[in-house]
Amino acid sequence: MKALEELQVVLANETEQSKEMLRIYFLQSQGKASPKEIKIANKQFRDLLRSAGLGVVLVLPFSPITLPLIIRLGRRLGIEVLPDSLRDFPKSEPKSKLK
């Protein structure tokens, strides 16, 4: 249950960041965004693309097997596959029932 609450917080944060990204891009279209704001918006856009890519992998057969392999391979190659908001999810390690 705690993991679902953490996921809800992560997704709410992601939504707020996406709204901010769109606001910055709107300001950029009017020539009112600073280079720092544009950098923040571009970082969030990259995260959205990562999330979309993971969504495609999740609908494929055998995704519970292939997704962890893709994440590990990406890390070995120095490529971060997960969006920033999901890198630390879940924040607490699940406790093993066997001790």
N, C-alpha and C positions, 0 to 999 in steps of 0.2 A: 504494500500500500504506500509505503514511503517513497518507493521508486516512482510511482505514478504521480505523487505530489511534486517530486523533483522534476519530472518530465513536464508537468504543467507549468512550473515556474520557468523552465528552459524555453518552452514554446512561447510563453507570454513575452519573455525577454526578446526572443527572436522577432516576434511581431512588432514590438516597439522599435527595434533596431531597423527593421525593414521600412517602417513608416518614416523614420528619420532619414533613411537613405533616399526615399522618394522625395522628401521635402528638400533635401540638399540638391538632388538632381533638378528639381523644379527651380530652385534658386540659381543653379548653374545656367539653366536655359535663359534666365534673365540677366546673367552676368553679375550676380550678387553673391556667389559662393566663394569662399576663400580656398586656397589650395589645400589647407589642412582639412577642411570639410569635405572636399572632393576625395581626398585620400581615404577618409573614414567611409564615405559612401562606396567607393570602389572596393574596399575591404569587405564590406557587408555584401556587395554584389557577388564577389568571389565565393563567400560563404553560401549564398543562395544557390549558386551553380553547383557547389559541392553537394548540397542537400538534394537538389534535383537529380544529380547523378546517382546518389545513393537510393533515391526513390525508384529509379529504373532498375537497379540491381535487386531491390527488395521484391519486385514482382516476378522476377525470374525463378524458375524451379531451382531447388537446392540453395536458395539464398542463405539459409542459416549456416551453410557450409562455406559458400563462396564469399560472403561478406567479410567474415573475419580474415580469410585468406587475402582478400584484396587490401584490407587495412594493414595487415602485417607486411605484405609485399610493398605497399606504398611507403611505409615507414623505413623499410630496409633501403629503398631507393631514394629516401629523403623527400618523399612527396606526402604531404598531409592530406588524407582523403576525407577525414571527418571535418565538418564545420566547427568553428571555434566553440559554439554553444554546446556541442555534444562531446567534446574531448574529455571532459571530466565527469560525464554522466555514466553511471550513477555516482554521486559524490561519496557515498559510503559503500564499502565492499559488502556484498551479500555474505551473511554468516552461514557457514556450513552447518548442516543439521547433524553431520557425523563428526564426532570428536573423539 
